[in-house]
Amino acid sequence: MSCPICGKDTNPDTRPFCSKRCADVDLARWLNGQYAVPSDDPEDIEAAIEAVEQAAPNPDKIH
């Protein structure tokens, strides 16, 4: 089996990765949203839209 990040042989201690570094790269990709599991669930879509709307700056709001 090869490491999904760099393609080298895997290390039994860090399987399926070859090293802790590649495992950390993979984790960072998940945390940064580079990996995502698609969903067709309307509730998930509505929640995502609400989250984006809440995170977006409101130009009409006075600071």
PyMOL Python script that loads the backbone (N, CA, C, O; Angstrom):
from pymol import cmd

cmd.read_pdbstr("""\
ATOM      1  N   MET A   1       0.847  -1.172   0.000  1.00  0.00           N
ATOM      2  CA  MET A   1       0.000   0.000   0.000  1.00  0.00           C
ATOM      3  C   MET A   1       0.894   1.238   0.000  1.00  0.00           C
ATOM      4  O   MET A   1       1.927   1.267   0.669  1.00  0.00           O
ATOM      5  N   SER A   2       0.493   2.250  -0.749  1.00  0.00           N
ATOM      6  CA  SER A   2       1.285   3.475  -0.794  1.00  0.00           C
ATOM      7  C   SER A   2       0.570   4.612  -0.066  1.00  0.00           C
ATOM      8  O   SER A   2      -0.654   4.614   0.061  1.00  0.00           O
ATOM      9  N   CYS A   3       1.344   5.558   0.401  1.00  0.00           N
ATOM     10  CA  CYS A   3       0.840   6.719   1.128  1.00  0.00           C
ATOM     11  C   CYS A   3      -0.061   7.544   0.200  1.00  0.00           C
ATOM     12  O   CYS A   3       0.338   7.847  -0.924  1.00  0.00           O
ATOM     13  N   PRO A   4      -1.263   7.910   0.646  1.00  0.00           N
ATOM     14  CA  PRO A   4      -2.162   8.677  -0.213  1.00  0.00           C
ATOM     15  C   PRO A   4      -1.693  10.115  -0.447  1.00  0.00           C
ATOM     16  O   PRO A   4      -2.203  10.791  -1.340  1.00  0.00           O
ATOM     17  N   ILE A   5      -0.734  10.584   0.342  1.00  0.00           N
ATOM     18  CA  ILE A   5      -0.243  11.955   0.190  1.00  0.00           C
ATOM     19  C   ILE A   5       0.944  12.014  -0.757  1.00  0.00           C
ATOM     20  O   ILE A   5       0.942  12.811  -1.695  1.00  0.00           O
ATOM     21  N   CYS A   6       1.957  11.188  -0.533  1.00  0.00           N
ATOM     22  CA  CYS A   6       3.186  11.293  -1.334  1.00  0.00           C
ATOM     23  C   CYS A   6       3.483  10.072  -2.191  1.00  0.00           C
ATOM     24  O   CYS A   6       4.332  10.142  -3.080  1.00  0.00           O
ATOM     25  N   GLY A   7       2.806   8.955  -1.947  1.00  0.00           N
ATOM     26  CA  GLY A   7       2.995   7.769  -2.767  1.00  0.00           C
ATOM     27  C   GLY A   7       4.077   6.810  -2.291  1.00  0.00           C
ATOM     28  O   GLY A   7       4.254   5.748  -2.887  1.00  0.00           O
ATOM     29  N   LYS A   8       4.806   7.157  -1.231  1.00  0.00           N
ATOM     30  CA  LYS A   8       5.836   6.250  -0.698  1.00  0.00           C
ATOM     31  C   LYS A   8       5.174   5.071  -0.002  1.00  0.00           C
ATOM     32  O   LYS A   8       3.967   5.083   0.237  1.00  0.00           O
ATOM     33  N   ASP A   9       5.971   4.047   0.324  1.00  0.00           N
ATOM     34  CA  ASP A   9       5.455   2.903   1.074  1.00  0.00           C
ATOM     35  C   ASP A   9       4.989   3.351   2.452  1.00  0.00           C
ATOM     36  O   ASP A   9       5.572   4.252   3.054  1.00  0.00           O
ATOM     37  N   THR A  10       3.931   2.711   2.946  1.00  0.00           N
ATOM     38  CA  THR A  10       3.394   3.093   4.245  1.00  0.00           C
ATOM     39  C   THR A  10       4.249   2.560   5.384  1.00  0.00           C
ATOM     40  O   THR A  10       4.985   1.584   5.236  1.00  0.00           O
ATOM     41  N   ASN A  11       4.132   3.221   6.510  1.00  0.00           N
ATOM     42  CA  ASN A  11       4.808   2.829   7.742  1.00  0.00           C
ATOM     43  C   ASN A  11       3.742   2.221   8.648  1.00  0.00           C
ATOM     44  O   ASN A  11       2.694   2.837   8.838  1.00  0.00           O
ATOM     45  N   PRO A  12       3.969   1.043   9.212  1.00  0.00           N
ATOM     46  CA  PRO A  12       2.957   0.420  10.074  1.00  0.00           C
ATOM     47  C   PRO A  12       2.540   1.309  11.251  1.00  0.00           C
ATOM     48  O   PRO A  12       1.405   1.214  11.718  1.00  0.00           O
ATOM     49  N   ASP A  13       3.436   2.168  11.734  1.00  0.00           N
ATOM     50  CA  ASP A  13       3.101   3.041  12.870  1.00  0.00           C
ATOM     51  C   ASP A  13       2.192   4.198  12.476  1.00  0.00           C
ATOM     52  O   ASP A  13       1.491   4.751  13.324  1.00  0.00           O
ATOM     53  N   THR A  14       2.197   4.569  11.205  1.00  0.00           N
ATOM     54  CA  THR A  14       1.407   5.723  10.767  1.00  0.00           C
ATOM     55  C   THR A  14       0.468   5.365   9.613  1.00  0.00           C
ATOM     56  O   THR A  14       0.003   6.244   8.887  1.00  0.00           O
ATOM     57  N   ARG A  15       0.200   4.089   9.453  1.00  0.00           N
ATOM     58  CA  ARG A  15      -0.620   3.599   8.364  1.00  0.00           C
ATOM     59  C   ARG A  15      -1.958   4.302   8.327  1.00  0.00           C
ATOM     60  O   ARG A  15      -2.558   4.447   9.392  1.00  0.00           O
ATOM     61  N   PRO A  16      -2.469   4.741   7.229  1.00  0.00           N
ATOM     62  CA  PRO A  16      -2.077   4.446   5.860  1.00  0.00           C
ATOM     63  C   PRO A  16      -1.035   5.407   5.285  1.00  0.00           C
ATOM     64  O   PRO A  16      -0.820   5.437   4.073  1.00  0.00           O
ATOM     65  N   PHE A  17      -0.400   6.180   6.136  1.00  0.00           N
ATOM     66  CA  PHE A  17       0.585   7.157   5.669  1.00  0.00           C
ATOM     67  C   PHE A  17       2.005   6.628   5.848  1.00  0.00           C
ATOM     68  O   PHE A  17       2.228   5.637   6.542  1.00  0.00           O
ATOM     69  N   CYS A  18       2.964   7.306   5.211  1.00  0.00           N
ATOM     70  CA  CYS A  18       4.360   6.885   5.330  1.00  0.00           C
ATOM     71  C   CYS A  18       5.025   7.523   6.541  1.00  0.00           C
ATOM     72  O   CYS A  18       6.032   7.017   7.035  1.00  0.00           O
ATOM     73  N   SER A  19       4.466   8.636   7.024  1.00  0.00           N
ATOM     74  CA  SER A  19       5.091   9.370   8.126  1.00  0.00           C
ATOM     75  C   SER A  19       4.049  10.216   8.855  1.00  0.00           C
ATOM     76  O   SER A  19       2.929  10.392   8.375  1.00  0.00           O
ATOM     77  N   LYS A  20       4.427  10.728  10.006  1.00  0.00           N
ATOM     78  CA  LYS A  20       3.547  11.626  10.754  1.00  0.00           C
ATOM     79  C   LYS A  20       3.317  12.901   9.958  1.00  0.00           C
ATOM     80  O   LYS A  20       2.236  13.488  10.016  1.00  0.00           O
ATOM     81  N   ARG A  21       4.335  13.333   9.213  1.00  0.00           N
ATOM     82  CA  ARG A  21       4.195  14.544   8.410  1.00  0.00           C
ATOM     83  C   ARG A  21       3.055  14.399   7.403  1.00  0.00           C
ATOM     84  O   ARG A  21       2.216  15.293   7.289  1.00  0.00           O
ATOM     85  N   CYS A  22       3.017  13.293   6.680  1.00  0.00           N
ATOM     86  CA  CYS A  22       1.944  13.076   5.702  1.00  0.00           C
ATOM     87  C   CYS A  22       0.588  12.944   6.401  1.00  0.00           C
ATOM     88  O   CYS A  22      -0.424  13.400   5.868  1.00  0.00           O
ATOM     89  N   ALA A  23       0.554  12.335   7.568  1.00  0.00           N
ATOM     90  CA  ALA A  23      -0.692  12.247   8.334  1.00  0.00           C
ATOM     91  C   ALA A  23      -1.160  13.641   8.726  1.00  0.00           C
ATOM     92  O   ALA A  23      -2.356  13.928   8.679  1.00  0.00           O
ATOM     93  N   ASP A  24      -0.230  14.508   9.111  1.00  0.00           N
ATOM     94  CA  ASP A  24      -0.571  15.882   9.483  1.00  0.00           C
ATOM     95  C   ASP A  24      -1.047  16.688   8.274  1.00  0.00           C
ATOM     96  O   ASP A  24      -1.955  17.511   8.390  1.00  0.00           O
ATOM     97  N   VAL A  25      -0.434  16.450   7.120  1.00  0.00           N
ATOM     98  CA  VAL A  25      -0.879  17.121   5.889  1.00  0.00           C
ATOM     99  C   VAL A  25      -2.323  16.731   5.591  1.00  0.00           C
ATOM    100  O   VAL A  25      -3.143  17.584   5.251  1.00  0.00           O
ATOM    101  N   ASP A  26      -2.628  15.453   5.719  1.00  0.00           N
ATOM    102  CA  ASP A  26      -3.986  14.975   5.476  1.00  0.00           C
ATOM    103  C   ASP A  26      -4.968  15.605   6.459  1.00  0.00           C
ATOM    104  O   ASP A  26      -6.046  16.048   6.063  1.00  0.00           O
ATOM    105  N   LEU A  27      -4.601  15.646   7.736  1.00  0.00           N
ATOM    106  CA  LEU A  27      -5.475  16.245   8.742  1.00  0.00           C
ATOM    107  C   LEU A  27      -5.715  17.724   8.436  1.00  0.00           C
ATOM    108  O   LEU A  27      -6.845  18.201   8.547  1.00  0.00           O
ATOM    109  N   ALA A  28      -4.678  18.445   8.056  1.00  0.00           N
ATOM    110  CA  ALA A  28      -4.821  19.867   7.727  1.00  0.00           C
ATOM    111  C   ALA A  28      -5.772  20.056   6.549  1.00  0.00           C
ATOM    112  O   ALA A  28      -6.549  21.011   6.525  1.00  0.00           O
ATOM    113  N   ARG A  29      -5.716  19.164   5.586  1.00  0.00           N
ATOM    114  CA  ARG A  29      -6.627  19.254   4.436  1.00  0.00           C
ATOM    115  C   ARG A  29      -8.076  19.091   4.868  1.00  0.00           C
ATOM    116  O   ARG A  29      -8.957  19.789   4.367  1.00  0.00           O
ATOM    117  N   TRP A  30      -8.326  18.167   5.799  1.00  0.00           N
ATOM    118  CA  TRP A  30      -9.686  18.003   6.326  1.00  0.00           C
ATOM    119  C   TRP A  30     -10.113  19.250   7.091  1.00  0.00           C
ATOM    120  O   TRP A  30     -11.225  19.745   6.903  1.00  0.00           O
ATOM    121  N   LEU A  31      -9.242  19.755   7.945  1.00  0.00           N
ATOM    122  CA  LEU A  31      -9.593  20.904   8.775  1.00  0.00           C
ATOM    123  C   LEU A  31      -9.788  22.179   7.962  1.00  0.00           C
ATOM    124  O   LEU A  31     -10.588  23.036   8.336  1.00  0.00           O
ATOM    125  N   ASN A  32      -9.066  22.309   6.856  1.00  0.00           N
ATOM    126  CA  ASN A  32      -9.190  23.497   6.008  1.00  0.00           C
ATOM    127  C   ASN A  32     -10.326  23.391   5.004  1.00  0.00           C
ATOM    128  O   ASN A  32     -10.588  24.334   4.258  1.00  0.00           O
ATOM    129  N   GLY A  33     -11.001  22.249   4.983  1.00  0.00           N
ATOM    130  CA  GLY A  33     -12.138  22.070   4.092  1.00  0.00           C
ATOM    131  C   GLY A  33     -11.786  21.654   2.681  1.00  0.00           C
ATOM    132  O   GLY A  33     -12.640  21.700   1.795  1.00  0.00           O
ATOM    133  N   GLN A  34     -10.539  21.244   2.449  1.00  0.00           N
ATOM    134  CA  GLN A  34     -10.174  20.783   1.115  1.00  0.00           C
ATOM    135  C   GLN A  34     -10.834  19.448   0.795  1.00  0.00           C
ATOM    136  O   GLN A  34     -11.074  19.135  -0.371  1.00  0.00           O
ATOM    137  N   TYR A  35     -11.124  18.673   1.813  1.00  0.00           N
ATOM    138  CA  TYR A  35     -11.870  17.431   1.641  1.00  0.00           C
ATOM    139  C   TYR A  35     -13.271  17.703   2.171  1.00  0.00           C
ATOM    140  O   TYR A  35     -13.434  18.354   3.203  1.00  0.00           O
ATOM    141  N   ALA A  36     -14.258  17.215   1.482  1.00  0.00           N
ATOM    142  CA  ALA A  36     -15.626  17.372   1.954  1.00  0.00           C
ATOM    143  C   ALA A  36     -16.441  16.184   1.455  1.00  0.00           C
ATOM    144  O   ALA A  36     -16.172  15.624   0.392  1.00  0.00           O
ATOM    145  N   VAL A  37     -17.412  15.828   2.223  1.00  0.00           N
ATOM    146  CA  VAL A  37     -18.318  14.757   1.841  1.00  0.00           C
ATOM    147  C   VAL A  37     -19.575  15.420   1.289  1.00  0.00           C
ATOM    148  O   VAL A  37     -20.267  16.127   2.020  1.00  0.00           O
ATOM    149  N   PRO A  38     -19.879  15.204   0.017  1.00  0.00           N
ATOM    150  CA  PRO A  38     -21.045  15.870  -0.578  1.00  0.00           C
ATOM    151  C   PRO A  38     -22.349  15.362   0.020  1.00  0.00           C
ATOM    152  O   PRO A  38     -22.460  14.205   0.426  1.00  0.00           O
ATOM    153  N   SER A  39     -23.325  16.250   0.063  1.00  0.00           N
ATOM    154  CA  SER A  39     -24.630  15.888   0.606  1.00  0.00           C
ATOM    155  C   SER A  39     -25.719  16.494  -0.266  1.00  0.00           C
ATOM    156  O   SER A  39     -25.618  17.640  -0.704  1.00  0.00           O
ATOM    157  N   ASP A  40     -26.753  15.715  -0.509  1.00  0.00           N
ATOM    158  CA  ASP A  40     -27.921  16.205  -1.231  1.00  0.00           C
ATOM    159  C   ASP A  40     -29.088  16.450  -0.271  1.00  0.00           C
ATOM    160  O   ASP A  40     -30.205  16.742  -0.699  1.00  0.00           O
ATOM    161  N   ASP A  41     -28.820  16.329   1.010  1.00  0.00           N
ATOM    162  CA  ASP A  41     -29.851  16.506   2.021  1.00  0.00           C
ATOM    163  C   ASP A  41     -30.234  17.991   2.086  1.00  0.00           C
ATOM    164  O   ASP A  41     -29.374  18.825   2.367  1.00  0.00           O
ATOM    165  N   PRO A  42     -31.494  18.338   1.836  1.00  0.00           N
ATOM    166  CA  PRO A  42     -31.906  19.752   1.857  1.00  0.00           C
ATOM    167  C   PRO A  42     -31.630  20.441   3.189  1.00  0.00           C
ATOM    168  O   PRO A  42     -31.338  21.637   3.210  1.00  0.00           O
ATOM    169  N   GLU A  43     -31.715  19.715   4.295  1.00  0.00           N
ATOM    170  CA  GLU A  43     -31.433  20.317   5.597  1.00  0.00           C
ATOM    171  C   GLU A  43     -29.964  20.732   5.693  1.00  0.00           C
ATOM    172  O   GLU A  43     -29.654  21.778   6.262  1.00  0.00           O
ATOM    173  N   ASP A  44     -29.064  19.925   5.144  1.00  0.00           N
ATOM    174  CA  ASP A  44     -27.646  20.269   5.150  1.00  0.00           C
ATOM    175  C   ASP A  44     -27.388  21.512   4.309  1.00  0.00           C
ATOM    176  O   ASP A  44     -26.601  22.377   4.693  1.00  0.00           O
ATOM    177  N   ILE A  45     -28.053  21.597   3.164  1.00  0.00           N
ATOM    178  CA  ILE A  45     -27.874  22.746   2.281  1.00  0.00           C
ATOM    179  C   ILE A  45     -28.379  24.015   2.963  1.00  0.00           C
ATOM    180  O   ILE A  45     -27.717  25.051   2.912  1.00  0.00           O
ATOM    181  N   GLU A  46     -29.541  23.940   3.598  1.00  0.00           N
ATOM    182  CA  GLU A  46     -30.093  25.103   4.298  1.00  0.00           C
ATOM    183  C   GLU A  46     -29.185  25.535   5.438  1.00  0.00           C
ATOM    184  O   GLU A  46     -28.972  26.732   5.635  1.00  0.00           O
ATOM    185  N   ALA A  47     -28.651  24.594   6.186  1.00  0.00           N
ATOM    186  CA  ALA A  47     -27.748  24.929   7.288  1.00  0.00           C
ATOM    187  C   ALA A  47     -26.474  25.580   6.761  1.00  0.00           C
ATOM    188  O   ALA A  47     -25.953  26.510   7.376  1.00  0.00           O
ATOM    189  N   ALA A  48     -25.974  25.103   5.636  1.00  0.00           N
ATOM    190  CA  ALA A  48     -24.767  25.686   5.053  1.00  0.00           C
ATOM    191  C   ALA A  48     -25.029  27.118   4.590  1.00  0.00           C
ATOM    192  O   ALA A  48     -24.194  27.997   4.801  1.00  0.00           O
ATOM    193  N   ILE A  49     -26.166  27.359   3.969  1.00  0.00           N
ATOM    194  CA  ILE A  49     -26.512  28.718   3.524  1.00  0.00           C
ATOM    195  C   ILE A  49     -26.630  29.652   4.714  1.00  0.00           C
ATOM    196  O   ILE A  49     -26.128  30.776   4.669  1.00  0.00           O
ATOM    197  N   GLU A  50     -27.287  29.205   5.781  1.00  0.00           N
ATOM    198  CA  GLU A  50     -27.413  30.030   6.984  1.00  0.00           C
ATOM    199  C   GLU A  50     -26.048  30.337   7.592  1.00  0.00           C
ATOM    200  O   GLU A  50     -25.805  31.463   8.027  1.00  0.00           O
ATOM    201  N   ALA A  51     -25.166  29.362   7.627  1.00  0.00           N
ATOM    202  CA  ALA A  51     -23.832  29.575   8.191  1.00  0.00           C
ATOM    203  C   ALA A  51     -23.049  30.597   7.375  1.00  0.00           C
ATOM    204  O   ALA A  51     -22.347  31.436   7.940  1.00  0.00           O
ATOM    205  N   VAL A  52     -23.163  30.532   6.060  1.00  0.00           N
ATOM    206  CA  VAL A  52     -22.473  31.496   5.202  1.00  0.00           C
ATOM    207  C   VAL A  52     -23.049  32.894   5.401  1.00  0.00           C
ATOM    208  O   VAL A  52     -22.308  33.873   5.484  1.00  0.00           O
ATOM    209  N   GLU A  53     -24.364  32.977   5.477  1.00  0.00           N
ATOM    210  CA  GLU A  53     -25.003  34.283   5.670  1.00  0.00           C
ATOM    211  C   GLU A  53     -24.609  34.907   7.007  1.00  0.00           C
ATOM    212  O   GLU A  53     -24.413  36.120   7.088  1.00  0.00           O
ATOM    213  N   GLN A  54     -24.493  34.098   8.045  1.00  0.00           N
ATOM    214  CA  GLN A  54     -24.111  34.611   9.357  1.00  0.00           C
ATOM    215  C   GLN A  54     -22.651  35.024   9.386  1.00  0.00           C
ATOM    216  O   GLN A  54     -22.289  35.955  10.106  1.00  0.00           O
ATOM    217  N   ALA A  55     -21.806  34.353   8.619  1.00  0.00           N
ATOM    218  CA  ALA A  55     -20.374  34.658   8.615  1.00  0.00           C
ATOM    219  C   ALA A  55     -20.042  35.849   7.727  1.00  0.00           C
ATOM    220  O   ALA A  55     -19.016  36.501   7.920  1.00  0.00           O
ATOM    221  N   ALA A  56     -20.905  36.138   6.754  1.00  0.00           N
ATOM    222  CA  ALA A  56     -20.633  37.238   5.817  1.00  0.00           C
ATOM    223  C   ALA A  56     -20.836  38.583   6.524  1.00  0.00           C
ATOM    224  O   ALA A  56     -21.776  38.747   7.301  1.00  0.00           O
ATOM    225  N   PRO A  57     -19.946  39.539   6.247  1.00  0.00           N
ATOM    226  CA  PRO A  57     -20.119  40.870   6.846  1.00  0.00           C
ATOM    227  C   PRO A  57     -21.373  41.539   6.282  1.00  0.00           C
ATOM    228  O   PRO A  57     -21.696  41.398   5.103  1.00  0.00           O
ATOM    229  N   ASN A  58     -22.054  42.254   7.136  1.00  0.00           N
ATOM    230  CA  ASN A  58     -23.270  42.952   6.746  1.00  0.00           C
ATOM    231  C   ASN A  58     -22.920  44.413   6.466  1.00  0.00           C
ATOM    232  O   ASN A  58     -22.607  45.151   7.400  1.00  0.00           O
ATOM    233  N   PRO A  59     -22.965  44.852   5.203  1.00  0.00           N
ATOM    234  CA  PRO A  59     -22.572  46.225   4.885  1.00  0.00           C
ATOM    235  C   PRO A  59     -23.524  47.269   5.444  1.00  0.00           C
ATOM    236  O   PRO A  59     -23.146  48.432   5.586  1.00  0.00           O
ATOM    237  N   ASP A  60     -24.778  46.871   5.771  1.00  0.00           N
ATOM    238  CA  ASP A  60     -25.749  47.805   6.312  1.00  0.00           C
ATOM    239  C   ASP A  60     -25.594  48.013   7.812  1.00  0.00           C
ATOM    240  O   ASP A  60     -26.167  48.949   8.370  1.00  0.00           O
ATOM    241  N   LYS A  61     -24.832  47.160   8.460  1.00  0.00           N
ATOM    242  CA  LYS A  61     -24.648  47.236   9.901  1.00  0.00           C
ATOM    243  C   LYS A  61     -23.662  48.341  10.265  1.00  0.00           C
ATOM    244  O   LYS A  61     -22.575  48.421   9.694  1.00  0.00           O
ATOM    245  N   ILE A  62     -24.037  49.183  11.204  1.00  0.00           N
ATOM    246  CA  ILE A  62     -23.160  50.257  11.669  1.00  0.00           C
ATOM    247  C   ILE A  62     -22.282  49.740  12.789  1.00  0.00           C
ATOM    248  O   ILE A  62     -22.772  49.134  13.742  1.00  0.00           O
ATOM    249  N   HIS A  63     -20.976  49.981  12.675  1.00  0.00           N
ATOM    250  CA  HIS A  63     -20.029  49.498  13.679  1.00  0.00           C
ATOM    251  C   HIS A  63     -19.844  50.510  14.758  1.00  0.00           C
ATOM    252  O   HIS A  63     -19.081  50.280  15.695  1.00  0.00           O
TER     253      HIS A  63
END
""", "prot")
cmd.dss("prot")
cmd.show_as("cartoon", "prot")
cmd.util.cbc("prot")
cmd.orient("prot")
